[in-house]
Amino acid sequence: MVLWAGVAFIVIAGVAPIAVMVVDSVIENGQVSFGYYRELVNAARFWPLLGNSVQLALAVTVVCAVVGVPT
């Protein structure tokens, strides 16, 4: 029972705010719209920033694997 209460607390505290943000980002003037995402993808800075994020994630993954697998 205590385990399930802990899991429920983590889900509510961690997932609920993200779910609210996603719903708020999709609803515009009371209708479902992906205008904010369309604007984001069409922005000039989006693709270089996404590329940098992917490169950083790959570098961190490789370093962690190199350190963690032998350990």
N, C-alpha and C positions, 0 to 999 in steps of 0.2 A: 504494500500500500504506500509506504514512504517512497519507494523507488518510483512508482507511477506519479506520485505527487511532484517529485522532483523533475521528472520528464515533462509533465504538464507545465510546470513553472518555466522551464527552459524554453519549451515550444512557444508558450504565450509571450514570454519576455523577449525571445529572439526572433520569432517568425512574424508575430503580429505587426510590429512596426514596419517591417519590410513589405508585408502584404498591403498595409494601408498606403504606403508610398507608391506601390505598383498600381493599385486601384486609382489613386488620385492622379497619377501620371497618364492614365488611359482615359479618364473621364474629363471631357471638356464641354462646358456649357450643357451639362446634363446628358450628353451623348458620348458613346464610345468613339474615340478618335485616337489615331496614332500620330497626330500632327507634331507633338513634341519630339517623338522619336525620329520622324522624317526630317525635322529641322536639325536634330543632332547629327544624323548620318550625313546630311548635306553640308554640314559645317566644314570649313577648310581644315580646321585643327583636329578634327576627330580622328582621321585615319593615322596621322603620324603619332598621336598620343596612344591610340590603340596598339600600334606597332611597338612602341616603347614598352607598354604594359606587358605585351606578350613576350617580348625579349627578356624583360626582367623576370617574369614568371618562369620562363625556361631556364634562365641562368640560376635562379634560386633552386629550382627542382634538380638541376644537374649537381650543384654544389652539395645539396642535402643528400642526394643519392650517393655521391662519392664519399661523403663523410659517414653516412648512416649505414650503408650496406656492409662495409668492413667491420663496423662497430658491432 
